[in-house]
Amino acid sequence: MRTRIAIVAAAAFFVFSCKPKNNDAAGEITDVGGIQRLMIYYPLDSTGPGGEKLYHTISPDTLTGQNGKPFLTASMKGNVVVTDFFFASCGGICPKMTSQLTRVQAAIGKRNGFHIVSYSVDPERDSFPALQQYAERFSADTSMWTFVTGPKKRLYDLARYSYYLPVQPGNGDSEDFIHSDQVVLLDRQMRIRGYYNGTDSTAVDSLITDVKTLLEEK
């Protein structure tokens, strides 16, 4: 019965809004080659010590990678990072999203300063061996692509309050289920720079272009 509830809930959470969480959070858009791209999402109502504008960044946390070793979200700083939320037993959009991310992996290659992070939304079933098997299924190069698990509430708090993925409230209990078709792009400062439909090859083409642009940013 619980599995059935989870499946229904998963379907309900496929809905995502790429709009900022409020009208004041649109951020700034950079002009890249005359094309407006790569919005910096969610400016804060504060400035840095030098008067520079500050933006929302991904919260620090310690989770676990598919190899059983600690994964610190803070370790993403200094890298351009592509992230998504999935679960290994998903038979719907997850395989499509992961297949698209293998395209990103191939297009970018082993470049210093680039990483992919896939967070499991089903940590109870997505054990380290299950994540490693999933990585192998999609020929993921785990030197540049980490599959992450950890306590459910902390994973769900990251999705809700760091990545702003679902709009519905929840507390991370057994009936709480998050899923989205969105891939999120982070810059080297761990700021959100884009949301892309991870099942759409055209959107992922744009993601690849934007990753390359950010890798060239100083």
C-alpha positions in Angstrom: 0.0 0.0 0.0 2.8 2.4 0.9 4.5 1.7 -2.4 1.3 2.6 -4.2 1.0 5.8 -2.3 4.6 6.7 -3.1 4.0 6.1 -6.8 1.0 8.4 -6.8 2.8 11.0 -4.8 5.7 10.8 -7.3 3.4 11.5 -10.2 2.1 14.5 -8.3 5.5 15.9 -7.8 6.6 15.8 -11.5 5.2 19.4 -11.7 7.9 22.1 -11.3 8.0 25.8 -11.8 11.1 27.5 -13.1 9.9 30.8 -11.9 11.7 32.2 -8.9 10.1 31.6 -5.5 8.9 35.2 -5.2 8.7 38.3 -7.4 11.8 39.8 -5.9 14.1 36.8 -6.6 14.5 36.9 -10.3 18.2 37.7 -10.1 20.5 39.0 -12.8 20.9 37.8 -16.4 24.3 37.8 -18.1 24.7 38.8 -21.7 26.7 36.0 -23.4 27.6 36.8 -27.0 24.6 39.0 -27.3 22.3 36.3 -26.0 20.7 36.7 -22.5 21.4 33.5 -20.7 22.5 32.1 -17.4 20.4 34.0 -14.9 21.8 34.2 -11.4 18.9 33.1 -9.3 17.7 34.4 -5.9 19.6 37.5 -4.9 19.7 38.1 -1.1 18.8 41.3 0.7 22.3 41.8 1.8 25.8 42.6 0.5 29.3 41.3 1.0 32.1 43.1 2.8 33.1 44.8 -0.4 29.5 45.9 -1.2 29.1 43.1 -3.7 25.6 41.6 -4.2 25.1 38.3 -2.6 23.0 35.4 -3.8 21.5 32.2 -2.4 23.9 29.3 -2.5 23.6 25.6 -1.8 23.6 24.8 1.9 26.6 22.8 3.3 25.8 19.3 4.3 27.5 15.9 4.6 25.9 13.0 2.7 27.4 9.8 1.3 28.5 8.9 -2.2 27.9 5.6 -4.0 31.3 4.4 -2.8 30.3 4.7 0.8 32.6 7.7 1.4 31.4 11.1 2.8 30.2 13.6 0.2 30.3 17.2 1.3 28.1 19.6 -0.6 30.7 22.3 0.2 33.1 20.3 -2.0 31.2 21.4 -5.0 32.4 25.0 -4.6 35.0 25.9 -7.2 33.3 23.6 -9.7 30.6 24.0 -12.3 28.1 21.4 -11.2 25.1 19.8 -12.9 22.7 18.2 -10.4 19.4 16.2 -10.4 17.2 14.3 -8.1 16.2 10.7 -9.0 15.7 7.2 -7.6 17.2 4.0 -8.9 14.0 2.0 -9.1 12.2 4.6 -11.1 10.9 3.3 -14.4 9.6 6.7 -15.7 11.5 9.9 -16.2 14.6 9.0 -14.2 16.2 6.7 -16.8 15.5 9.4 -19.4 17.1 12.1 -17.3 20.1 9.9 -16.5 20.6 9.1 -20.2 20.6 12.8 -21.0 23.2 13.3 -18.3 25.4 10.7 -20.0 25.3 13.0 -23.0 26.5 15.9 -20.8 29.3 13.7 -19.4 30.4 12.8 -23.0 30.1 16.4 -24.3 32.1 18.0 -21.4 34.5 15.1 -20.8 37.0 15.0 -18.0 37.6 18.7 -17.5 39.0 20.1 -14.3 36.3 22.1 -12.5 33.3 20.1 -13.7 31.1 17.6 -11.8 27.7 15.9 -11.9 25.8 15.1 -8.7 22.7 12.9 -8.6 20.8 12.9 -5.4 18.6 9.9 -4.5 15.1 10.7 -3.2 14.6 7.1 -2.1 17.5 6.5 0.4 15.7 3.6 2.0 16.1 1.5 -1.1 19.0 3.2 -2.8 21.9 1.6 -0.9 25.5 2.1 -1.9 25.5 -1.1 -4.0 22.2 0.0 -5.7 23.6 3.4 -6.6 26.9 1.8 -7.8 24.9 -0.6 -10.0 22.8 2.3 -11.3 26.0 4.2 -12.1 27.4 1.2 -14.0 24.1 0.8 -15.9 24.5 4.2 -17.4 28.3 4.1 -17.9 28.8 6.9 -15.4 32.4 7.9 -14.8 32.3 8.2 -11.0 35.5 10.3 -11.1 33.3 13.1 -12.4 29.8 11.9 -11.4 28.7 11.2 -7.9 25.5 9.5 -6.8 24.5 10.6 -3.4 22.4 9.3 -0.5 21.8 10.1 3.1 19.1 10.7 5.7 15.8 11.4 3.9 14.9 14.6 5.7 18.3 16.2 4.9 18.1 15.2 1.2 14.6 16.6 1.0 15.6 19.8 2.8 18.3 20.2 0.2 15.8 19.8 -2.6 13.3 22.2 -1.1 15.4 24.9 0.5 18.7 24.8 -1.4 17.6 23.8 -4.9 14.0 25.2 -4.6 12.6 22.2 -6.5 9.2 21.4 -5.2 6.7 24.0 -4.1 4.7 21.7 -1.9 5.5 21.5 1.9 6.7 18.3 3.5 8.6 17.0 6.4 10.7 14.1 5.0 8.6 11.3 6.6 7.7 8.0 4.9 4.7 9.6 3.1 6.8 12.6 1.8 8.1 12.1 -1.8 9.9 14.6 -4.0 10.6 14.1 -7.7 11.2 16.5 -10.5 12.3 16.4 -14.2 14.5 19.4 -13.7 18.3 19.5 -13.9 19.9 22.3 -12.0 23.1 24.1 -13.0 25.4 25.6 -10.4 28.4 27.9 -10.9 31.7 27.9 -9.0 30.2 29.9 -6.2 27.4 27.3 -5.8 24.8 29.8 -7.1 21.9 28.5 -9.2 22.4 29.5 -12.8 19.7 27.5 -14.6 16.9 24.9 -14.6 16.5 22.6 -17.5 14.0 19.9 -18.4 16.2 16.8 -18.0 14.0 14.7 -20.4 14.2 17.1 -23.3 17.3 16.8 -25.5 17.0 20.4 -26.8 17.0 21.7 -23.2 20.0 19.5 -22.4 21.8 20.9 -25.5 21.3 24.3 -23.9 22.6 23.0 -20.6 25.8 21.7 -22.3 26.4 25.1 -23.9 25.8 26.8 -20.6 28.2 24.5 -18.8 30.9 25.3 -21.3 30.2 29.0 -20.9 30.5 28.8 -17.1 33.7 26.8 -17.4 35.2 29.7 -19.3 34.1 32.3 -16.7 36.9 33.8 -14.7 
